[in-house]
Every structure is written in structure tokens, then in C-alpha cells.
Amino acid sequence: MAALKLAIGNKNYSSWSMRPWLALRANDIPFVETVIPLYTEDPADKEQILSFSRAGKVPVLVDGDITVWDSLSIIEYIAERYPEVKLWPDDLAARAFARSVCAEMHSGFMALRNECGMNLHRPVGALTLSADAKANVARVQEIWRACRTRYGAGGPFLFGRFGAADAMYAPVVHRFRTYAIEVTPETKAYMDTMMAMPAFQEWTRDGLAETLVIEKFETAPSRA
């Protein structure tokens, strides 16, 4: 069987690429990775992205004749393709809750994204957040606490074992760390769990090793 192919963006900046990458790597699902530099103004880079998907964005998963784009869609596909890794909880109520918090991450938290763009190179340090961004931070912590309290008894992750929700919220762990955001002890414990994962550490190392600098993400807020 041919290996899966995953096209992603710069690991230093691309939070959307991190999500399905982590879902695959953390579960030891083999795949071939293609990193395509983003925002370089090089037509060849844009053409390479379009060769994977006419949507013109990464990440993109290719499984033989099947192409899946968008982070959450890719995670859903992985869950169906490899049911044994159990990206979604077995329990119906827990699974519904997990899907809801993943969808909320997918479509929300714009203030936090804009003001605290993912940038692994950035020296750790706090900045002044808007009221909306502070509300986003509080909501994320509320979600994590609810997941852990209701469904996390089986392990240290949001729903006990590592799953789709952890993959979807993984970049937020980086954002909270990079921008030195004050969090509760419960949040810090979950962040420590995520940052201790070999797959999380691998992504971080690779991102820090990248040399490409995207100036607009260094000098202005980013939605990466």
C-alpha cells in the first residue's frame, strides 16, 4: 500500500499544518511529508501547492487517488482510515463533545490568532492582549477544563488518550507558551503533557531549525 502524502507549510508558522501532522505522527501512521514554503512570492511554491489541491492552501493529504484538504477534514479522514488509533472517543457523548470543541477551534478564536500568531522563533515574552483575545484565552481554558473533568479520567489528554481534540488545540499550546500567557495550574499541566510528546517535540525542533523568515509575520499579527 502506498504511503500517505501530506503537504504542509512552514513548521515555524503553520498552525493548520501542525494539526493533521501531529495526528499522524503521534499515532505512528507512516506518511511522506512535503514542506512547501508559504508567502515567498515565488510562483514555483504556489504552483507546488496547486499541484496538491486547487484550493491553493495547505495542509493537503493524498491517499492514492483520494485528496483531502483542510485540517479538520484530514483529521476526520485519518479517523475513518485508521479507526484503531481512536482519534475520536468511543462514547457517544464524549465524541459529540470532542467534535464540538474541534469545530469551535476550527472556526473561532480569531482575536487570539490575530494577536498571537504561531511563531516558534519568537523569544518568549508577554504582550498586551485585547479584551477579545483575553476572552479567547479564558474560553480555551474553559474547554480544556471541561474536557478533562468530564472525559479525561483515562489519561492525561483532553479525552484521556491523545485524539483529534488534542491535535486541533496543539498550536494553542505553542501560543500560550510563546506569548507567556498566564494560565491556571490545570492548563499548565495539560500544556506540559502536550509539550512532552515526542511528536510535538519533533515538530518544534523542525520549526526552530527553519531559516525562512516571513517578515509580515514577524512585524504584524498573524493568522498562520
N, C-alpha and C positions, 0 to 999 in steps of 0.2 A: 504494500500500500504506500502510495506516495506521501511524503511528509506534508503537513500543513505549511502554508507560507503566510507570514504576517508582515505586512508593510507598515512601518511606523515612522514617526517623526523624531526629531532630536530628543534624546532622552533627558537632556538638561531642562527642556522647556515643555515637552508634550505630555501633559497630564492625560489627555484622552488616549494616547498610545499606551501609556503605562497600564491602564486598567485591564484590557484583554491580555496584554503581555504577561502581567502578573498572574492572571487566571490560568494561563497555560503553564508558565514556568513553575509556579508553586505546586502544581499538580503533576509535574514531571511528564507533561504531554509534549512529545517532540514536535518541533517546528523549525522552519528555516526563516530567519529574521532578515529583513531588508530595511535598513535605515535610510530614509530619504530626507536630506536637509530641507528644512522649511524656510520660507521667506528669504531666499537667497537672491531672488531676481534672475536666477539662471533658468532659461527656458528648458534646459535639459532636465532639471529637477521637477519642474511642473509636468513635463511630458512623462517622466517616470511614474509620477503619481497617477496620471491619467491612464497609463498602461495597466494599472491595477484596477482602477474604478473611475468611471466617467463622472462620478460625484466630485472628483478632484480634491479629495481630502483623505487623510489617514486618521485612524488605522483602517486597514483592509485585510481581511482574512480570505485566503484562497485555499479551497479544499477540492482538488481536482477540477471538475467543471463548475463547482459552486463558488461564488464570490459573495462575501458578506462584508458590508461596511457599517460603520457606526459602532462605537464601543459597546453599548448595551446590547445591540443586535448580535454582535460577535460573541459576547458572553452567553447570551441565550443559545446561540448555535452550539457553542462548546458544551453547554449543559446537556443539550439533546444528543450531541455526537458522542459524548463521554459521560453517560449517566452514572457510571461507577464512581466518579470523583465527587458527586453530590455537591455541585455548586449552589443548588437550592436546597433548603431544608426539606426533610421528608414530611413533616407535619404540615397539614393544610394551612392552619392559621399562621404558623411561623413563615411558611413560604409566601403567603399573601403579604405579610408584614415586610418580608425581605424585598419582595418585588416593589412594594410601595416606596420604601426608603431608597431603593436604587433609582426608581423613576424620579423621585424628588431630587436626588443628586444630579441626575441627567439633565433636568430642566430648570433647576433653581440655583440659588446661592450666587447670583450674578455680582452682587457687591463684593463678596469675598473674592471671587475670581478676578474681578477687575482690579481690586486694590492689592491683592496678594497673589500675583501671578506666580506660577511654578517656575522657579529658577534655582537649581541646586547650587550654582556657583555663587549665589548671593551670600555675603557674610551674614551670619545670624544676627538679627537685630530687630527691635520693635519699631513700628511706625504708628502714627495716629490713624485709627480707623474711623470711618464714618459710622453713624448710628445704624445704618442698614447693614454694614459689614459686621458690626458687633452683634446685631440680631442674628445674622447668619451663623456666627461662631456659637452663639447660645443654642441655636436650633440644631446644629450638628451635634453638639454635646448632648442635647436632649435626646436625639435619635440614638446615639451610641449607648446612652444610659438605658433607654427603653429596650433596645435590642438585648443588651447584656442582662438586664433584670428579668425580662420575660422569657428569653430563649437561649441565653448564653451559658447555662449551667454545665453543658457538656464539654467546655473547653474555654480557652482564653480569647477567642474571636467573637465577633458580634453575635453569631448564632451558634456558638460552641466551637465548631470546626471552621477552618478557613472556607469562605464561599464567595459568592458573587458580590454580596454587600461589602465585604472587606476589600475586594478588588476595586469596586466603584469608589470607595471612600479613601483608598490608599493615597492619592495625591494630596488630600486634605491633611494627612499626617505630615507630609513634607511642608505644606503651607504653614501649619501651626508651629512646626519646628523652626523653619527658616525665618518667620516673622516674630519669633519669640512671643507668641500669643499666650496669655495667661489662661490656663485650663485647670479643671478640677483634678484631684488625685486619681479619680476613676478614669478620666480621659487620658491622663499621663500614663497610666498603667496599660491602657489599650494601645497607645502610641508606641510604648516600649515593646509590646508584643509584636506589633507590625514591623518595627524597625529591626527587630532581632531575626526576622525571617531571612533565610539565605537568598531567596528570590528578590526580596525588597532591597537587600544589601547589594546584590548584583546590579540591579537597575541603577542604584545610587552611584556605585563605583563607575559604571559605564558613563553615566551622565556627567560626573565630575571630570572624567577623562576627556570629554569632548572639548574641542578648541574653538568651534564655531560660536561667535558672539552675534546675537541678533540685537542690534542697537535699540530698536524700538521697545524691546522687552527689558532692556537694561535701564532705560531712561524714562519709561512711562508704564502705567499699569498694563497688565496683560491678561488675556482670557485663555492662555495656552492650555 
